[in-house]
Amino acid sequence: MGGGKFGRCDFFVVVDVVVLVVLVGSVGGIGVNWGTQSTHPLSPSKVVKMLKDNGIQKVKLFDADPGILDALKKSGIQVMVGIPNDMLYTLANSVEAAEKWVSKNVSKHVSSGGVDIRYVAVGNEPFLSTYNGTYETTTLPALQNIQAALTKSGLSNRVKVTVPLNADVYQSSSEKPSDGGFRPDINSLMVQIVKFLNDNGAPFTVNIYPFISLYADPNFPVDYAFFNGYQPAINDNGRTYDNVFDANHDTLVWALQKNGFGNLPIIVGEIGWPTDGDRNANLQYAQRFNQGFMSRYMSGKGTPMRPNPIDAYLFSLIDEDAKSIQPGNFERHWGMFYLDGQPKYQLNLGSARGNNGLVGADGVDHLAKKWCVLKPSANLNDDQVAPSVAYACQNADCTSLGYGTSCGNLDVHGNISYAFNSYYQVNDQMDSACKFPGLSMVTDKDPSVGDCKFRIMIQTDSAVLHGKVGSLTTLLFSFVVFLCCNLLF
C-alpha cells in the first residue's frame, strides 16, 4: 500500500551510531512497543519485570501514563514517551501547554523519579493518508514547542524529540530505493520537519511493516516479506535488495539524501508481524519474521545504504484486545506475548542472559476455568441468534474468527460459542454476561479445538469489582443488552 512495489503501510502506526552517540547513547539492545489498549492489562510492575527478564533495554510508549513511568523507575530501561495525536492542536498553539506537558511527563520523572527518558514522540503517524491532512498544520508547531520546553527545562541534550511516521510518507516511482522521495502532497512539510530534527540532533522515526505489503497485495511475493534472501533480488546500481524491509528503509534514506540530510539518524519505531486475524497472520510467519529480523539485528547488519547496526523497537510486546480493528482484524494480535503475558512462540532476543526463548510474566492469576457457550438445545433459527452474536462481537473480541484465522475452521455452533465466551470473559465472567436468552450456558468443559483457544481472562481489579456487584445487576444488564440488540438489528 502506498508508493511503488514496496507496499507502504497506509494504516499504522535507529539511531545509526553517528552524531548522537554522546548525546543519547549507543544503539544498545532491542526495544519494544508497549501498548495499553487492553480490556485487562497486566500491571505495569509485571510488564517491567517481563522486560527485564527478557533483556529488553528500551521501550516505546504511546502516551506518558504515570503508573507505567513509575514502574520504570530505576529499571535501567530507556524510554520513549508518546504524545497522542489528539493533543497536537493544543501543544501547537500554546508554548505554556507544552511546558506544562514536559514538566509533568518528562522533567518530573527524569529529575526525581529515576526514569531514563531518552525521547519524546510527538504524535503517532500523523500524516497517514487516511487522516486526510488533519494533523498537517499542527505536527511541526507541536514539535517545535515541545523542543522549546525541553530546552527551557535543561533537558534538550538528554531528551530528544521525534515524530513516529508511517512509511507512506515516502515512496519510490519504481521498485528501486534510489528512486525514492517524500510523498508529493507533504514534501515541503517533510523537508521542514527533517531540517528541524537535524538542527536539534534528533532522529527520524519510521514504522515499517512488511506484513502490510502482503496484506494489501495478494500478488506480493510472500518470501520477499521475510529475511531469507528472496530471488530474484532487486539490483539498484550495485546494491542488492532481497527483502522488502531493506528496500523500504533505503527508500527513506534516499529521500533524506536527496534533500540534503543523508546522515540523519533513523529509528525504526515499529516492526513486527501479527499472529491472528488474517490468513497471513499466524504464529509461524510471526516467528519467522521476528527471528529473521532479530538474527540480522544481533549480527549488527544494517541495510545496503546504512550498513551500521539498526536501532529498532519490535511491535509489539503484548496483544491489545481493545484496539481499533478498522485497519484489519490483525490489529489486536501484534504481541509477542498473549494478553496474560505468556509467550506465543520461541524467539531469541539476544539477551545477555543467553536464553533462547521468551520469558513470560510471573504471578498472573486467571479467572475460574469456566466458559460461556451455546446451549446444545438452542435453536439456531431463533431470532435472537444474529443480534446476540453481533452484540457479543461488537463488545468483545471475535478477531480470531474468519477465513485463515486460528478459529477459522469452527462450525456455526463453535462460532457462536466463541462469540459468547469472548463477551463473558471480557466482562469478568459475570453471570449476567452469559444470559443470551434461551441460547447460552456456562460450562466447565474447555471448548477449545486444536489451535483455536477459548481463552480465560486474567484476574484484575475490575474482575473483583464485577464479582461483587454482578449478581445485583444481572436483570438490568440483560435487559439493556437485548434492548440494544433489538434496536440495532
N, C-alpha and C positions, 0 to 999 in steps of 0.2 A: 504494500500500500504506500502511496506517496511516490517519490521520484524514482525513475529508472527501473531496473530489474531487481533492485536490492530489496524491495518490499518494505518500505518505511512503515513504522508503527504509527498509524493515524489516531490511535486510541489512547495510548498511555501518556504512562507515567511510565583524572588519572594523572593523577599528577605524575607526569614523567619526571624523573629525577633530574630536574634542572634548576631554574632560578629559585624555586620555593623551598629547597631543602632546608635552608637555615630558618626560614620563617615558619613553615608549617610542618616540618619534619619529613622524613623519607616515606616512601610508599608503605613499607611495613606489610602486615598481614592483610588477608582478605576482609572486606567489610560486608555487612548485610543490611538490608532494609527491614526495619521493624515497624510494620503497620499494625494498627489497633482497631480496625473496623470489624470487630467480632462481637457476637452476642454474649459470649462468655470468655473474655480474655483471661489469659494466665496473669497472675500477679507480677508486677514489674520485678520484684526481687527474684522470682523463679526464672524469669526470662534472662535477667542479668547473669544469674548462675549458669544458665544454659550457654550464654555467650562465652563465658569464661571457660566452662568445661570443654567447649569446642574450639578453644584457641582463637576465637574471633576477636580481632583487635580494634575494629571500627564499626560504628553503627550509624545508620542514616534514619532520621525520624521525619515524620511528615507534619509535625507541629512541635510545640515545646511544652508537653504535658509535665507539670511539676512533679507528679508522682513518679514518672519514669526518670526524670532528671535526678530526683532524689535517690532513686535506686542505683543510678550510675555513679554516685559519689565515690571517689577513691577506688574505682573499679579498674583503672588503668586503660579503659576503653575510650578511644577517640570518638567524638560525637559531632554529627552534622544535625543541627536543629532546623526545623522547617517552618515556613510561614505559608499558610493556606492561601489559595488564590482569592478567596473572598475578603481577605484583609488588605489586598494590594491597593485598592482605591483609597482607603483611609491612610495608609502609610505613604502613598504617593502624594497626598495632599496636605500632610502635616508632619513637619520635622519633629514637633513635640510628641506626636503619636509614635514616631519611630524611636525617639529617645526613651520613651516610656517602655516600649516593647523590649528594647535592648537591655534596659536597666532590670526589668522584671525577668526576662527569659535568658539572658546571657550573663551580664555582669554579676548578678546575684549568685548564680550557680558557679561561675568561674572563681570569683574572689573569695567567697566564704564556703561554698559547697564542695569544692574539690572536684568539679565536673570538668573533664578535659574537652571543652567545646572548641572545635577547630574551624567549623564552617557554619554559616547561616544560609540556608537555601531559601531564596526569596521567590515564592511561588512554586508551582509544580506543573511543568509542561504548559505554560500559559498561552503558547502560540499554536496549540493544536488547531488544525483547520476546522474541526467540529465546533470550536468555540466562536467561530465567526468574528474574530477580531476583538472579542470582549475585553481582553486584558492588554491589548497592544499599546494603549496610551498610558497605562499605569505601571507596567512592569519596570521600565527603566527608572522613572522617578522614585519608585519604592526602593529599588536597588540603591540609588544614589542617597536617599535619606537614611537607609539602614547603614550604609557605609559611613556617612557623616556622623551618625550616632555612635558607631563603633570607634571612630577616630576621637570623638569628644570624650568617650569613656576610657580612652587609653588602651583599647584592646585591638586596634586595627592591625598591629603587627602579628598578633597571636591568632585572631579570628578573621577569616576571610569570607567575603560574600560570594555567592554564585547563584545561578538560575538553572535548575534541572530542566533541560529541554528535551522534547521528543525528537527522534531522528527525522521527523518530517520537516524540520526547519532547513534542511539542506537536501539536495537531490543531484543526480547525475543525468545528463542528457543521453547517456549511453550506459553500457554495462561497466564502463571503466571509471574508477575513482577519480582519475585525473581530469575528467570532465565535470567534476563536482563544483557546486556553488550553492549559495544560500537561496532559499525559496524566493522567487522574484517579488512576490507581494510583500515580503517583510525584509528584503535585502538591506535596505537603508537602516532599518531598526536594528537588525542583527549586527551590522558593522558598528553602529554606535555602542551596542552592548559589549561587543568583543573588545572595542577600544577601551571602554570603561574597565572591564575586567583586567585587561593588560596593564592599564595605568595604575591599578591598585594591587598588582601582584596576585590576582585571583584566578582560579581555574575556570575553564569551560566545562560544564557538566552535561552529559548527554546520556539518554536512556536508549539502549539498543536491544531489539527483540527479534532475533531470527525466527522465533516461533510465529510471529505475526506475518512474516513473509509467507510461511507455509499456510497459515490460517486464511490469508487473504487471497491466495492464488493457488487453485487446485493443480495448476501445471508447474508450480515451483518445484525444482528438483530437491527431493527430501534430503539427500545426503549433503547438499550444499549448505544446509542449515547447521550442520554439525562440524566437527573438527577432525575428520578422518581423511582429509586430503582428496576432496571431490575432484574428479576429472571429467571432461577437460577443464583445466584451470583457466582463469582469465589472465591473459598476459597484457599488462598495462605498461608499455615502454620498458620492459625488462623486469617489472615487478609482478610476481605471481600471486594470484588470489584463488585459493581453493576452498574458501568458506565465506559465507555472507557477512559474518561479523567483521573480518578484516576489511572486506570491500566497503562495508558501511562506514566503519570507523575512519578509513582513509579518505573516503569522500568528504568527510568533515575536515580532515587535515588539509586537503586541497582547497576547500572553501576558505579556511583560515589563511592559508598560504597566499592565495590569490588576492586577499585583502590586506596583506602585509603583516599578518600575525602568525606566521608559520611555526613559531616557537611557543605559542600559548599552551600552557599545560592543559591536559584533558583528563577529566574524571569520568569513568563510565558509572553513572549513578544508579542504573538498574540494568541487570542482565540475568536471565533465568529462563525457566521452562515450567509450565503448569502441568499438573498430573491428572486432571479430570476436567469434564465439561466440554470436551471436543474430541473428535476421533484421533487427532494428533497430540492430544494432551493426555499422557499416560506415564506411569512410573518408569517404564523402560526408556522412553525418549528423554524424560527429565534427568534420569541418572546418566544417560549417555551424554547429554548436552552439558550438564553441570560438571561432570567429572572431566569431560574433554576440555572445558574451559579452565577448570582448576589445574589440570595437568600442565597446560600451557602457562598458566599464571605462576605456578610453583617453579617452573623451569626458567622463569624470567623472560620468556619470549613475548615480544610485543607484536606489532604489525609491520608490514613492509615499509611504511612511511615513518613509523615510530617504533623502532626495534627495542627500545628500552622497556623495562617492566611496566605493566599497566596498573593503574590504581582503579579498583573496581569494587562495587557493592552488589552482591548477589541479591536477586529478588525472587523470593523473599524468605524471611525466617519462618513464619507461621501462617497457616491458612487464615483467611478472614471471611467468615460466613455472612457478613453483613455488607460486603462491598457491592457497589452497583454492578449489575450484570449487563448494562447497556452495551458495552463493548463485546461481550460474549460470556457464556456461562463459565468459561475457564477462569474468569477474574477471581473467583473465590478459592482457587486451588494452586496458587503460585508457591506455597510454602514448601520448604524442605522438611518441615515438621507439620503433623496434623494439629488440629485445634488443641489437643491435650498435651502438645509438646513432645509427642513420640515421633521418632524419625520415620520417614516414608521409605527410604532406600539407603543403601550403603554409599557413602560419599567421603572421600579423603580431602579434607580442607587444608592439609599440610600443617596441622597443629604441631607446636613444639613438643607436645606430649607424645607425638608419634602414633596416635591411634588411627586406624584406617576406616573408622565408621563414625557416624554422628552419635553424639551423646544426648539422650532425651532428658526431659525435665524430671526433676525429683519431686516426690511427695504430692503428686496431683491426685486429688480424690474425684472419683466419678459418682454420678447418681446411681441409684439402685439398678440392678440388672433386670429391667423390665422395658417393654416396648408397646407402643400403640399400633395395632394392626387392623385390617379389615376383618370383620366377623366372617367366618366360613358360611354362615347362613344369610349373609347380606345379599340383597337383590341388586345386581349391577344395573338394572333398569330403573332403579329408584331415582326420582327427580333430584334428590339431594346429592347424588354422587358427584356430578360435574362441579357444582358450586362449592362443595366441601373440599374437593381436591384442589380446585383453583385457589380457594381461600388459604388452605394449608401451605401451598407453594408460594403464594404471594407474601406470606408472613413467616416463612421459614426458609429452607434451602433445598430445592429439588434439582440443583445443577448436576447431580450425578446421574440423573435420568436423561435418556435421549440417545440418539444414534452414536455409537462408538464410545460411549462413556462407560464407567465402571459398573453401572447398573443398567446398561442399555439392553440387556437380554432378559429382563424381568417380564413376566406376563402381566396382564391387566390387573390381576389381584395383587401382584407384587408392587406394581407402580403405585397403586392406591395406598397400600400399606406403607410404602416408603414415605409418601407424602404425609400421611397421618403421623408417622413416627417422628419425622423431622419437626413437625409442628409441636408435638408432645415434648420432645427433648428441648427445643428452644425455650419452651415455656416451663422448664424445670420439672417435667413430669407431674404437673398439676392434674388432679383428677378432671378438672373442667376442660383440660386441653385434649382429652380423649373422649369427647361427648358428641361426636358427629352422629346425628340422630339415626338410630337403627343400623348404623354402619360399622362402628368401631368397638374395639375391646382392648383391654390391657392383657399382655401375656408375659410370662417369664421365660418363654422359649425363644431363643435368638433366631430371628427370621433371616439372618444374613445368608447369602447364597454365593459361594465361590468368592470372587473378588469384590462382590457387591456387599459392602458392610453397612448394616443398620446400626449406626453409632449411638452410643450413650453419651449424653452431655456431661461435661465436668462440673464439679460442685463449685459454686461461687456464692457470694453473699446474697445475690438475688435469688438463688435456689432456696436458701434457708428462709428468706422472707416469704417467697411464694408458698413454701410448705406450710407456713404458719397461717397464711390467710386464704390459701386455696380453697379449703372446704367451705369457707364462708361466702366465697364469690362464685361458686360453681354455677348456680342457676342463672345469675345475672350475666356471667361471662358467656355462657352457652347461648342465652337469648340474644346478646349483642352480636356474637359471631354469626349466627344464622340469619339475623335481621340484615346484617351487612351483605351476607351471601345473596339473599333473595333480592336485595336492592341492586346488587351489582349484576346479577345474572337473570 
